[in-house]
Amino acid sequence: MHVLVMTDMEGVSGITVWDQVSSGEPMFEEGRRLYTEEINAAVRGAKRAGAKRVVVVDCHGAGKGHTFNSLVPELIHPDCEWVAHTAWSRYTEMLEEKCDACLLVGMHARAGTPDGVMCHTISTTTWRNLWFNDQLVGEIGINAAVVGVYRVPVLLVTGDEASCREGKELLGPGLKTAAVKKGLGRYSARHLPPVRARELIEEGAFQALRDLRSVEPYVPESPCTITVELGTVDSADGFRGRHGVEIVEPLKVVSRGSCWQEAWDQIWTWRV
């Protein structure tokens, strides 16, 4: 069994504010350690379930050299490999070769979620809402679609209660979740202590990988329309002139493609 672990930082136990996930801030180093250890817990669970290969992809954009490069190398579990400094949603090597399942660790809820800790969708200022066809999604949906293109299912979501709820609403009741904190607002939460959170994640990964068919791969229907509601009118300037992309309203951009991947490639061109 080959397992891909895609990770983010905002959904980790003990993390509540931007200073903990932003490179150069005093609290960032503590946040990196908390982040790495929750990923290690998922790796342990995957290995217990029989995974022969586990590849971890750092998907957190921390800035200042730590964008998609926030793990603490000397703390990473020795039984995995990890991908650093590759643009988010662009690592596909393992998916092209062999991958049986994906685990999402440290997820946050989509923008506008009242009990979502540090909730946002890609950007805290640029993207307000995102739809795949008529389905409102956040970053959990994006990650699920990235692997779904290769018919790989997401079997586990960890993060706050809101992100776990969002995952089940999108992917169905067969999805395993590990809620490590409860949002009391955007920048407030009631947390499980990190040791307990890691135990929960390890067990969640183990249980999730016992049944690789418990969740169907998430593949948005083709042809696909991706719609982005923007936060400010000037944000639309970055989409002007792109093939397949239309600014339909001052605060709304639409990408149309024969499939999800084509529509996504047209609207998401960001690189490291």
Helices and strands as residue ranges (DSSP letters): E 2-7, G 18-20, H 28-48, E 53-58, G 73-75, E 81-83, H 93-97, E 101-107, E 127-132, E 135-137, H 139-148, E 154-160, H 161-171, E 176-185, E 188-191, H 194-208, E 224-230, G 233-239, E 245-249, E 252-257, H 260-267
